[in-house]
Amino acid sequence: MVDLQYFPLPGASIDEIDTPAIIVDLDVAEANIKRLQDFGDANGTAIRPHSKTHKSPVFARKQIEAGAIGICCAKVGEAEAMVAGGVKNILIPNQVVGDSKIKRVMALASEANIVVAADDAGNVEQLSAAASGVGKEIGVIVEVNVGMNRCGTEPGEDTTALARIITNSPGLRFDGVMGYEGHTVAVRDESERRANAEGAMANLISAVENIEAAGMPVNVVSAAGTGTYNITGKMDRITDLQCGSYIFMDGDYMEVFEDFKPALTVLATVISRPTSDRAVLDTGMKSMSIDRGLPIVVDQPGATYEKISEEHGIMSVEGDAQRLKVGDKVQLRPMHGDTTINLHSHYFGIRKNKLDSIIEIAGRGRFR
Ligand SMILES: Cc1ncc(COP(=O)(O)O)c(C=O)c1O
């Protein structure tokens, strides 16, 4: 990387970090990791964090050191980055479809315990043929549609039938089920979120009961996002939580609750002050996602991020913020962390406002 030689050294102040740059307050992120783990420990529910948020084996290892049983990876490419970084227990709570990806999963199975989700008998047949062809065994869980209406079998006979097919497939180990209540995790109203999530989990648990009634043991019942950790995580049959965003929290999740604290910002530089009420930043949509809205300007009263183009962010400034001048740094909280992180190659990890470490985002862009 050409710009590595210009990276600041540990101990540098935030102002010495060139921009746009993702800043992570490591103390806050570690406290978030501990908080979810403590919740899981207190409620007898395992934590299997979703690495689609941080995309970095460094943070995955912190989660595992804190007590997580493994991690989730959305894509085979992300799983490869995690295994290369020393993570040994991976659930892909997603369909792995096509020869190329199935071969890569089998290669990973030599180095790590791999479990994948499935909702289709033809896909299960291909996974089984590939696993037995190379003499490997992988775990498979059935993804159940719990109301999000994305992937997943319906909770009744369809789910039990697929569990039976997996159980009878050479090279595959039927481990259980998953159901992601993604349609409920960001519902702002707490009681509405609770009712929706409990309804969704009732679907998942009825699927578990049907499978067990048909004589197959269900060891894994995996579910939850950050917004439902304390609802789903208290339900009896749920074995593990797949929360991802809790580690950093983004602007969108901070509107849901403040159980976890915001740890991530994008550092930006004022590159132009064309008028007294306008300041232009070097941070546009190539370094900041806006799929959930424009970023929030942190600790800068009077400054509002108003408009974005590829490499520019236009702020309106009033009051104190009018003192901002060219070269000043501003921190922005993205509304959606995961998609913003995917645009960057490194985290700049700070403690007490000083650079602690630079962490590669090894899984960014690994969407294949
Ligand atoms: C399958 C699955 N599990 C869990 C999550 C939880 O994510 P979060 O904690 O960010 O809501 C997601 C989010 O996209 C997901 O797709």
The ligand as an SDF file (V2000), in Angstrom:
LIG
                    3D

 16 16  0  0  0  0  0  0  0  0999 V2000
  -28.2480  -13.2870    9.2670 C   0  0  0  0  0  0  0  0  0  0  0  0
  -28.0130  -12.1140   10.1380 C   0  0  0  0  0  0  0  0  0  0  0  0
  -27.8510  -12.3060   11.4640 N   0  0  0  0  0  0  0  0  0  0  0  0
  -27.6660  -11.2970   12.3110 C   0  0  0  0  0  0  0  0  0  0  0  0
  -27.5840   -9.9890   11.8560 C   0  0  0  0  0  0  0  0  0  0  0  0
  -27.4400   -8.9580   12.9360 C   0  0  0  0  0  0  0  0  0  0  0  0
  -26.9650   -7.7810   12.6910 O   0  0  0  0  0  0  0  0  0  0  0  0
  -27.1020   -6.4730   13.5770 P   0  0  0  0  0  0  0  0  0  0  0  0
  -26.6300   -6.8070   14.9270 O   0  0  0  0  0  0  0  0  0  0  0  0
  -26.2120   -5.5680   12.8510 O   0  0  0  0  0  0  0  0  0  0  0  0
  -28.5290   -6.0520   13.5720 O   0  0  0  0  0  0  0  0  0  0  0  0
  -27.7410   -9.7350   10.4760 C   0  0  0  0  0  0  0  0  0  0  0  0
  -27.6800   -8.3710    9.9370 C   0  0  0  0  0  0  0  0  0  0  0  0
  -27.6730   -8.0750    8.7920 O   0  0  0  0  0  0  0  0  0  0  0  0
  -27.9670  -10.8240    9.6010 C   0  0  0  0  0  0  0  0  0  0  0  0
  -28.1310  -10.6440    8.2810 O   0  0  0  0  0  0  0  0  0  0  0  0
  1  2  1  0
  2  3  1  0
  2 15  2  0
  3  4  2  0
  4  5  1  0
  5  6  1  0
  5 12  2  0
  6  7  1  0
  7  8  1  0
  8  9  2  0
  8 10  1  0
  8 11  1  0
 12 13  1  0
 12 15  1  0
 13 14  2  0
 15 16  1  0
M  END
$$$$
